Amino acid sequence: MFKIIAGYAFRNVLRTRLRSFFTLFSVTLIIMLYTVLTSTGDSFTNQISTALDTQDVDVAVQAKYAATPISSVIDAQTVKAIESMSEVDSVYTLLIGRKRIEGKATVVILGVSNFSAFAQRLGFSIVDGRGFCDADHEVVIGEKISKVYGLKVGDDLELNGGKKYLIVGVYSSWLNPLNSGVVSSLPTIQSLVGKTDKASLLFLKLKDSTQSSAVVKNINKHFPEMRAMEIQQLPDYFGVLKSVFYFSKIVSVLTLFIAMAVLINTFIMAISERTKEIGILSAIGWPRFMVIAIFLVEALLLSVTGGVLGFLSSYPVMALLQSNFSSVSVYLPETPSMAVFFNVLLMSFVIGVLSTIFPAIYGTNIKIAKAVRHE
């Protein structure tokens, strides 16, 4: 019986080739968009989780009213006061800014107080060259900058309207946005962005990590202009960046409703045009569930095929975005994950079923005699 239904449904898809093609094309585009957005959001979340789970830091501190770490400013006096707290074992200072590279794209630049410590805690690994020394003209660049601009160890990097810095190393990080960054010593970046003796973030390693909650309360009490947080809470303060990824999640869900609307419209039209055919099938003894099953299989053929094609289409699209849009590429994974693929298959199946049930039940509810006479 299933073979008969599947064969009949397949012939119906081929019978209306043009409509089937545009329906399939629409579903493919929608699923491709869903795959890219979902992969981007999942990739960023996984990178943040991995970074926070592996770094040996207990508390982070930034300016209280800063919307993002880049806008945070902590003065040297506050840094020294926090360093002197009895519960603090060590403090790693980070300054974050943005500068135009090679007169083209704007990238994140990082000034660090201790490169080795930050390399360990933020998952940096030198893939070429070495880390910078105390020289004020040495920088280490992310591997994505190296690939996009063809830069390598020994080249000069132009920043800040013509001033050049020597590239002494290329690093890789599991946190994708940082792979498009430039890292140098804290004094070098302070001078570059005009924030002498300033920092954006402090990372505190405590003598007793179980005291992190108490230390957070103490800092927030005695430094009212600062916001201390346990390291697991840091992503909650990413401000605009976090909102962007919430937005991508919302848009990705909306795309699924659009795909469902496309299929519902297709099958309302198909069932309306085939009312007489439905009546004939019912007249020769086909039970109602078999007639409904024909439309269900047709919808699944289109939705699942469109889902698979949409997922496969995301590969070249993501490669294109990475190679031509540096501001987007920092958040994109290399390829969509298999978890996203199985999610796409499930969503395609659900969309196919839900988009067909109502039109099919409504269309087969007509009396046989009236359906047969329908023109």
C-alpha positions in Angstrom: 0.0 0.0 0.0 2.8 2.4 0.9 4.5 1.7 -2.5 1.3 2.7 -4.3 0.9 5.9 -2.2 4.5 6.9 -2.6 4.4 6.2 -6.4 1.2 8.2 -6.8 2.6 11.1 -4.7 5.9 11.2 -6.7 4.0 11.3 -10.0 1.9 14.2 -8.7 5.1 16.1 -7.8 6.4 15.6 -11.3 3.1 16.4 -12.9 3.3 20.0 -11.6 7.0 20.5 -12.2 7.0 24.3 -12.2 5.1 24.7 -9.0 7.1 21.9 -7.4 10.3 23.5 -8.4 9.5 26.9 -7.0 8.2 25.3 -3.8 11.4 23.2 -3.5 13.5 26.3 -4.3 11.8 28.4 -1.6 12.1 25.7 1.1 15.8 25.3 0.1 16.5 29.0 0.5 14.7 29.1 3.8 16.4 26.1 5.3 19.8 27.4 4.1 19.2 30.7 6.0 18.1 28.7 9.0 21.2 26.6 8.9 23.6 29.5 8.6 21.9 31.5 11.4 21.6 28.4 13.7 25.2 27.4 13.0 26.5 30.9 13.8 24.6 31.2 17.1 25.5 27.6 18.2 29.2 28.1 17.3 29.5 31.3 19.3 27.7 29.8 22.3 29.9 26.7 22.2 33.1 28.8 21.9 32.1 31.0 24.9 31.2 27.9 27.0 34.5 26.1 26.1 36.5 29.2 26.9 34.8 29.7 30.3 35.0 26.0 31.2 38.8 25.8 30.6 40.2 29.1 31.8 41.7 29.2 35.2 40.0 32.5 36.2 37.4 33.0 39.0 36.2 36.6 38.7 35.9 39.2 36.0 35.7 43.0 36.5 34.6 45.7 34.1 33.3 49.3 34.4 29.7 49.2 35.8 28.0 51.3 33.1 29.8 50.0 30.1 27.5 48.5 27.5 30.3 46.2 26.2 33.8 45.3 27.2 35.2 47.6 24.5 33.5 50.6 26.1 34.7 49.7 29.6 37.4 51.8 31.1 39.2 50.9 34.4 41.9 53.3 35.7 45.3 52.2 37.0 44.5 53.1 40.6 41.5 50.8 40.7 43.6 48.0 39.1 46.3 48.3 41.9 43.6 48.4 44.6 42.0 45.2 43.4 45.4 43.6 43.0 46.1 44.4 46.7 43.1 42.5 48.0 44.1 39.6 50.3 41.9 37.1 48.5 43.4 37.8 45.0 46.3 35.6 43.9 46.9 37.3 40.5 45.3 39.8 38.1 45.4 39.6 34.3 44.6 42.9 32.6 43.0 43.2 29.2 42.4 46.3 27.1 40.1 46.0 24.1 39.8 48.4 21.3 39.1 48.6 17.5 41.3 49.9 14.8 41.3 49.9 11.0 43.8 47.4 9.6 45.7 48.1 6.4 43.3 51.0 5.7 40.5 48.5 5.2 38.4 46.5 7.8 38.1 47.4 11.4 39.3 44.6 13.8 39.5 44.0 17.5 42.9 44.8 19.1 43.9 43.4 22.5 46.4 44.7 24.9 47.4 42.1 27.5 49.5 42.3 30.6 50.8 38.8 30.3 50.6 37.1 26.9 51.5 33.6 28.2 48.7 33.7 30.8 46.1 35.0 28.3 47.2 32.5 25.7 46.6 29.7 28.2 43.3 31.1 29.5 41.7 32.2 26.2 42.8 29.2 24.3 45.5 30.9 22.2 48.1 28.8 20.5 50.9 30.1 18.4 50.7 28.4 14.9 53.6 30.4 13.4 56.4 32.5 14.9 56.4 33.5 18.6 54.7 35.6 21.1 55.6 39.3 21.4 58.3 40.6 23.7 58.2 43.9 25.6 59.1 45.8 22.4 56.4 48.4 21.6 56.3 47.6 17.9 55.6 43.8 18.0 52.2 42.3 17.5 50.7 38.8 17.1 47.8 38.4 14.7 44.9 36.0 14.4 45.0 33.3 11.7 42.0 34.7 10.0 43.6 38.0 9.5 46.7 36.2 8.2 44.6 34.3 5.6 42.4 37.2 4.5 45.2 39.7 4.1 48.0 37.3 3.2 50.1 38.5 6.1 52.8 36.4 7.7 55.5 36.5 10.3 58.1 39.2 9.5 55.6 41.5 7.6 54.7 45.0 8.8 51.1 45.6 9.9 49.7 49.1 9.3 47.5 50.4 12.1 46.3 53.8 13.3 46.7 55.8 10.2 50.1 54.7 9.0 52.0 53.5 12.0 53.5 50.1 11.4 54.0 47.1 13.7 56.1 44.0 13.2 54.2 40.7 13.0 56.2 38.3 15.2 53.5 35.5 15.4 50.2 34.1 14.2 47.9 32.6 16.7 44.7 30.5 16.7 42.0 30.5 19.2 38.8 28.4 19.7 37.0 31.6 20.3 36.3 32.6 16.6 36.0 36.4 17.0 39.5 36.5 18.5 40.9 34.8 15.4 40.4 38.1 13.7 42.2 40.1 16.4 45.6 41.8 16.9 47.3 41.2 20.2 50.2 43.2 21.7 51.5 44.3 25.0 49.3 46.4 27.3 51.4 49.6 27.0 51.5 49.3 23.2 47.7 49.1 22.9 47.1 51.7 25.5 49.2 54.1 23.4 47.5 53.0 20.2 44.0 53.7 21.4 44.9 56.7 23.6 44.0 55.1 26.9 47.2 55.4 28.9 47.2 53.4 32.2 43.7 52.2 31.4 42.1 48.7 31.1 38.9 47.2 29.8 38.6 44.0 31.8 40.3 42.4 34.8 40.5 38.7 35.2 41.1 37.6 38.8 42.5 34.3 40.0 41.7 33.8 43.6 43.7 32.0 46.3 40.5 30.1 47.2 38.1 29.8 44.2 35.2 28.9 46.5 35.3 32.5 47.8 34.4 34.0 44.3 30.9 35.0 45.4 32.2 36.8 48.5 34.9 38.6 46.5 32.4 39.7 43.9 30.2 41.3 46.6 33.2 42.9 48.2 34.4 44.5 45.0 30.9 45.7 44.0 30.6 47.3 47.5 34.0 49.0 47.7 34.3 50.0 44.0 30.8 51.3 43.1 32.0 52.3 39.6 33.0 48.7 38.8 30.9 45.6 38.1 32.4 42.3 39.3 31.0 39.0 38.3 31.8 35.3 38.6 33.4 34.2 35.4 30.5 32.1 34.4 28.3 35.2 34.3 30.6 37.0 31.8 28.5 36.2 28.7 25.5 37.9 30.3 27.4 41.2 30.0 28.2 41.0 26.3 25.5 43.6 25.6 24.9 44.2 22.0 26.9 41.2 20.9 24.7 38.9 22.9 21.5 40.6 21.6 22.7 40.0 18.0 22.8 36.3 18.6 19.4 36.2 20.3 18.1 38.0 17.2 19.7 35.4 15.0 17.8 32.7 16.9 14.5 34.5 16.6 15.0 35.0 12.8 15.9 31.3 12.4 12.7 30.3 14.0 10.7 32.7 11.9 12.2 31.1 8.8 10.6 27.8 9.7 7.2 29.4 9.9 7.8 31.0 6.5 8.7 27.5 5.1 5.5 26.1 6.6 3.4 29.0 5.1 4.9 28.3 1.6 4.0 24.6 1.8 0.5 25.3 3.2 -0.1 27.7 0.3 1.1 25.1 -2.2 -1.1 22.3 -0.9 -4.2 24.5 -0.6 -3.8 25.2 -4.3 -3.0 21.6 -5.1 -5.9 20.1 -3.2 -8.3 22.7 -4.6 -7.3 21.8 -8.2 -7.6 18.1 -7.5 -11.0 18.0 -5.9 -12.4 15.9 -8.7 -9.5 13.5 -8.5 -10.0 13.1 -4.8 -13.7 12.3 -5.4 -12.8 9.6 -8.1 -10.3 8.0 -5.7 -12.9 7.9 -3.0 -15.5 6.5 -5.4 -13.3 3.6 -6.4 -12.7 2.6 -2.8 -9.7 4.5 -1.5 -10.2 5.2 2.2 -9.8 8.8 3.3 -6.5 8.2 5.2 -4.9 6.9 1.9 -5.9 10.1 0.1 -4.6 12.2 2.9 -1.4 10.1 2.9 -0.8 11.0 -0.8 -0.6 14.7 0.0 1.4 14.0 3.2 4.1 12.1 1.2 4.1 14.8 -1.5 4.8 17.4 1.3 7.5 15.3 2.8 9.2 14.8 -0.5 9.3 18.6 -1.0 10.2 19.6 2.6 12.8 16.9 3.3 14.5 17.3 -0.1 14.4 21.1 0.4 15.9 20.6 3.9 18.8 18.5 2.6 19.5 20.8 -0.3 19.3 23.8 2.0 21.8 22.3 4.4 24.2 21.4 1.6 23.8 24.9 0.2 24.9 26.4 3.4 28.5 25.1 2.8 29.3 27.4 -0.2 27.3 30.3 1.4 29.3 30.1 4.6 32.6 29.9 2.6 31.5 32.9 0.6 30.7 34.9 3.7 34.0 34.0 5.3 36.1 35.0 2.3 34.3 38.3 1.4 32.8 39.7 4.7 35.4 39.8 7.4 33.0 41.4 9.9 30.7 38.4 9.6 33.3 35.7 9.2 34.6 36.0 12.8 31.4 34.5 14.1 31.0 31.7 11.5 32.1 28.2 12.1 34.0 26.5 9.3 31.1 24.2 8.4 27.6 23.5 9.9 27.6 20.7 12.4 25.9 17.4 12.1 23.7 18.3 15.0 22.3 21.1 12.9 21.8 18.6 10.0 19.7 16.3 12.2 17.8 19.3 13.5 17.1 20.4 9.9 15.8 16.9 9.0 13.5 16.9 12.0 12.3 20.4 11.3 11.7 19.5 7.6 9.7 16.5 8.6 7.6 18.5 11.1 7.0 21.3 8.6 5.9 18.8 5.9 3.4 17.1 8.2 2.0 20.3 9.8 1.6 22.1 6.5 -0.4 19.3 4.9 -2.7 18.1 7.7 -5.2 21.0 7.6 -5.5 21.4 3.8 -5.7 17.6 3.3 -8.4 17.0 6.0 -10.4 20.0 4.7 -10.1 18.9 1.1 -11.1 15.3 1.6 -14.1 16.3 3.8 -16.2 17.0 0.6 -19.0 14.5 -0.4 -18.0 12.1 -3.1 -20.8 13.0 -5.5 -20.0 16.7 -5.3 -16.3 16.1 -5.7 -16.7 14.0 -8.8 -18.9 16.7 -10.4 -16.4 19.5 -9.5 -14.8 21.3 -12.4 
